[in-house]
């Protein structure tokens, strides 16, 4: 009888531990122009020109952004990783296939033109779809990026790492500002 109570106690402790660790399964990556201060699900933004990022775990179904005397609520409809854009520029990004065998194929002029066209469409949001795992997030908008709260997001002004551990595929998304993408398009056009 004593062993039965111990097993029940261990099972109850395990359930509590899993519940506590699991939380709501919602994370929000905040990308902002200015200083960010977070208190629970409330984000205070002091506007500026400096790019800042902060990831928070959220148990509520919304986050609130306060800027000066105004505030805005953003809905978190389901568990997952969200990106909240409180920058002054649109953020564009997509899933990046990494950790697989390196592709050493030469890029043809046709491939180059397809890349330019795709980037131009991405900056306007016309080439965006959940199936393609690419995003165009205007200022003061939030988007769910993935169900995987452990996915990695590499923000504007940062380069993709040159290597990843273990040679396995990782779920990584790279985001840039529209300004950065337009600069990349200009560089690609010079290669034509």
N, C-alpha and C positions, 0 to 999 in steps of 0.2 A: 504494500500500500504506500509506503514511504517513497519508493522509486517512481510510482505513478504521479505523485505530487511534484516530485523533482522534474519529471518529464514535462508535466503541464506548466510548471513555472518557467522552464527553459523555452518551451514553445511560445508562451505568452511574451517573454522577454524578446525572443526573436521577432515576433510580429511587431512589437513596439519599436524595436531597432530599425527594422525595414521600413516601417511607416515614417519614422522620424527622418531617416536618410532619404527616402523617396521624395518627400515633400510634394509639391504640385507638379514638379517637372517642368517649370517654366523659367527660362533665363532670358534676360534682355541685355543685348549689347548696345550700349548708348554710344553714338558717335555725335560729337557736338563741336560747334564753333564757340569756344569760351569755356569758362570754369563750371564744372559739374559738382554738385553737392547732393548726396543721396541720403534719404531718411526713409527706410522701408521701401514703399512703392511710390514715394514722392521724390521727384527729381527737381532740384532748383538749378536753373541755368543763369549764369551771369554772362551775357553775350560778349563775345570777343572775336579775335581772329585766330587764336591758337586752337589747333586740332587736339581734342581730348577724347579718350575712350574709357568706358568703364562697364564691366559686366556685373549684373546683379541677378540674384535668384529672387523670384517673386511667387508668393503664394496666392495673391489676389488675382482677380480677372481683369485688372487694369493697372496702368501706371499713370501718374499725373505729373505733368511738367509745368513748373511755375517759372515764368520769366517776368520779372518786375511785378506789375499789378495784375497781369493776366495769367490764366492757367488753361491747360488743355488735358483732356483725358484720352488715353489710348487703350483700346480693348485688346486683351489677350484671350482669344477664343478657345484655345486648346493647348495642351502641353507641347513644349518644343523650344527651339532657340529662335528668338526674334531679334531684328535689328531696328533700332529706333534712330531715325535721322533727324537730329536737331542742329544740323549744320546749315549753312547758308547756300549750299550747292547740292544738287542731286547726286546720290550715290548709285553707282552701277557696279554690278559684280556677278560672278558666276562660280559654279563648282569647278574646281581644278583637279584634273586627273594627275595624281602624283604617286610615286612609289612603285610604279610599274616599270617594265623594261624601257629604257630610253629609246626614243624615236629619233633616228639620225637621218631621216629622209630629207632631201633638199626641198626647199619651198620654191614652188614655181610662181611665175607672175600671176597665174590664175588663182593659186592659193592665196597670194598676197592680196589680190583684189577681193576675194571672198572674206578675208580677215578684216579688211578696211570696211567693206559693206556691213559686215556683222557688227563691228564696233559702232559704226554710225547709227545703225538701227537700235542698238542697245542704249545709246545716249538719249534717244527719243522715246524709248519704251516700246517700240514697235516690234521688237524681236524677243519679247519677254514671255516666258511661259513656265509654269510649274514643272512641266515635263522636261524642259531643257535645263532646269535648275539655274536660271539666270534672273536677275532682278534689276529694276530701275526704281529707286526709292527717292521721290522728291522730298524737299525739306518739310519738316513737320508731319512725317508719315512713319508708320511702323509696318513691317512685313515679317511674317513667319518665314524663316529660312529653311528649317529642317525640323523633323521630329527629334533628331539626335542632339541632345543638349551638350554632348561632349564634342561636337564638331568644332573645328577651328576656323575662325574668321580672321583674315589678315586685312587690315584696314588700309586706308589711303596713305600714301607717302612711304609705305613699307614695301620691300621687295619680297618675292617668294623665296623661302630658304632654298639653297642649292641641293640639299639632300634631306631625306627623312629616314628614320630608323627602320631597320628590319626589311626594307624592300617591299613591304606590304602597302596596299592602298589605304589612304587616309581620307576622311571626309573633310576637305578644306575648301573654303570659299575665299576668293580674293575680291575686295571691293576697292574702287577708286572713285574720285570725284569726276564729274563730267569734264571739268577743266583738264584733269590729268589724261583722260581718254582722248580728248581733242588733241592734246599735245602728242600722244602716241600715234594718232591717225596722221597728223602732219609729218611725223618722222617716217611712217610707213609709206606715205605717198612719195617721199623723196627717193625711196628705193625702187619705184616703178620705172 
